[in-house]
Amino acid sequence: MPAKPGWKWNAHDVEILRTLAHRKRELAGHPVNTERRESWLALHGLKPVRPMILAEWGGVRDPLKPCNPELQCVEEWARNLESGLRTEQWVFDTLQDDHVIEPWIGSSWFVECSDYGVKADVHEGDNAGHLGARRWDPPLRNLREDFAKLQPRTFSVDRERTEAWKRHLEQVFDGILPVCRRGGYWWTLGMTIEVIFLIGLEPLMLYMYDDPEGLHRLMAFMRDEYLRYIDWLEREGLLNLNQANDYTGSGTLGYVPDLPAADWKPGMPARARDQWVLLESQETVGVGPELFEEFIFQYQQPIAERFGLLYYGCCEPINTRWEVVRRFSNLRAVSVAPLCDQRFMAEAMDNRYVFSRKPNPTLISTGRFDEGLIRQDLQTTIKICRDHGCPLEVIMKDVHTLNNEPDRLARWVALARDCLATRAV
């Protein structure tokens, strides 16, 4: 087999990948996966048959990281694929949450996007590979004087490399799994983190009072840049569907019966209206609802309207700005963060939106793993959602340590399953 550009063919690696792919195909057809797909579709279609459970592992930094398989492949491209396949199977065998395995391999376009003509100067401490503080010097020090430094971004796609990579994958997994176009180009289109890198967090707050005109000008620039990027991706046929086993919102899966749009046909590129989108503004948690509406919401709204469905929120407690957020016309799921008022949100959301609960990760991260406290936390959420008929998904995320006890994550899933099955109060 001839070598591919940048992806050296290694028969040993390919044998490992094909063996893993056979098991992926087997697991994809398992009745457990079938039930999970159907349950996700029901939940996000607002006709839930049961609450759903997810646990994220990617941010765990312990030496005993629970998902750290011993890789056997040699080539980097193969090791990346091997890691993904082994991780997926670890999730099914050990974690046992409601992640789903699908019988295909995903492949996206090689797309590049420039900066805005300026960059923040980021400073990070030497933390021996651990998380730590960082700061940055924003490039725009004075909105009136520095705004002209901003430049529209440029976008490009390497179609030749994209097609070569897809052909490469098709040869690796030939006869076992098809290769499908999946994957996206952003996590969030919420804008405020980009604005903060340009001007700083404290200046963002102060400009609302000291230079509201300048801040409006900057937010309008960012809105238009995001919309221009979406237009380019659509025009070039580069958007992919994200309505199945796709990371969606701030932690859930994309399964939903309402997407793609009714006029989409198989084989067509996706359009924004065929997709989910995440919007959030967790950095402005200290901003009141009036200022949020004036400086954030009105610039997010035109972006939201381009998409089929909206998941709103991440770590910010949405209850303080719910009367604004609820005005998004395509809102389907809402993040109910650890510090969010669950009872208020359940009463306000009723059965019209998915209640996407994020328990406090300290429950499984501190020195003491208190199963009683974990059950109490889960039971509180269950009762509140049951009393108000809220479609519920519980997502343990933002976990950075398991106190060197990797079994904790799977144990939390087991506790959640037990509580959700019994609906204990």
ABEGO torsion letter per residue (X at the ends): XBBBBGBBBBAAAAAAAAAAAAAAAAAAABAAAAAAAAAAAAAAAGBBABBBBBBBAAABABAABABBBBBABABAAAAAAAAAAAAAAAAAAAAGBABBBBBBBBBBBBBBBBBAGBBBBBBBBBAGGBBBBBBBBBABABAAAAAAABBBBBBBBBAAAAAAAAAAAAAAABGABBBBBBEBABABAAGAAAAAAAAEAAAAAAAAAABAAAAAAAAAAAAAAAAAAAAAAAAAGABBBAABBBBBEBGBBABBAAOBBAABBBGBBBBAAABBBBBBBAAAAABBAAAAAAAAAAAAAAAAAABABBBBEBABBAAAAAAAAAABAABABBBBBAABBAAAAAAAAEAABBBBBBBBAAAAABABBBAAAAAAAAAAAAAAAAAAGBBBBBBBBGBABAGGBAAAAAAAAAAAAAAAAAGBX
